[in-house]
């Protein structure tokens, strides 16, 4: 099986640096559609679907390999080796923010920068750490996903999208969630919501842009602030936006934050 088939890889654009765009839970690479036209003017851009999502080859899904985010990180590093040219910046939304960080840990020096959009290393409150949920709330969430994934998707996708003035985006996300294989989604949800990657990412010496929404229903502002504290070369941008998908609901603000970061780091020029 080729990597292209496994991850439904697409490469477009021209530039001295490569952006690899990695999507979140219940989604696929179409979540980047509003940012792509702008990014393609300056970068070589690689988009792909996580194994088990979108148009990826579901036959490649191995429960043992993907029982932690490290399996997805290994896939990402394979894509870097095969498709990237020049400096590599990983743009990860939601769970893929952590996948990008873990890939950088696996291969120190290979990835030149990270953009974390709505990322969280841990969703469960612990001591003085605010993840946004109690352990009981996470287990209740997972039980709901187990019992009725389609019902949960139809109810929660509009809440997660936010964008109250853009109902088409809410419908689009609901459809994306409902297209996702329910068995894989249940497994992936456990990996995400029960995971704790704080120790894995703390001190990661990599230029990182943290994009945090002011009204994210699953990643509170405290999480973005935490990431900024523990990532020594990070920049923090708080977007005035309701929802977990600013690349769709606030693409101009998202692009502006990324452009400023790329310019400061010298990515996408020359």
Secondary structure, 3 states (H helix, E strand, C coil): CCHHHHHCCEEECCCCCEEEEECCCCCCHHHHHHHHHHHCCCCEEEECCCCCCCCCCHHHCCCCHHHCHHHHHHHHHHHHHHHCCCCEEEEEECHHHHHHHHHHHHCCCCCCEEEEECCCCECECECCECCCECHHHHHHHHHHHHHCHHHHHHHHHHHHHCCCCCHHHHHHHHHHHHHCCHHHHHHHHHHHHCCECHHHHCCCCCEEEEEEEEECCCCCHHHHHHHHHHCCCEEEEEEEEECCCHHHHCHHHHHHHHHHHHHHHCCCCC
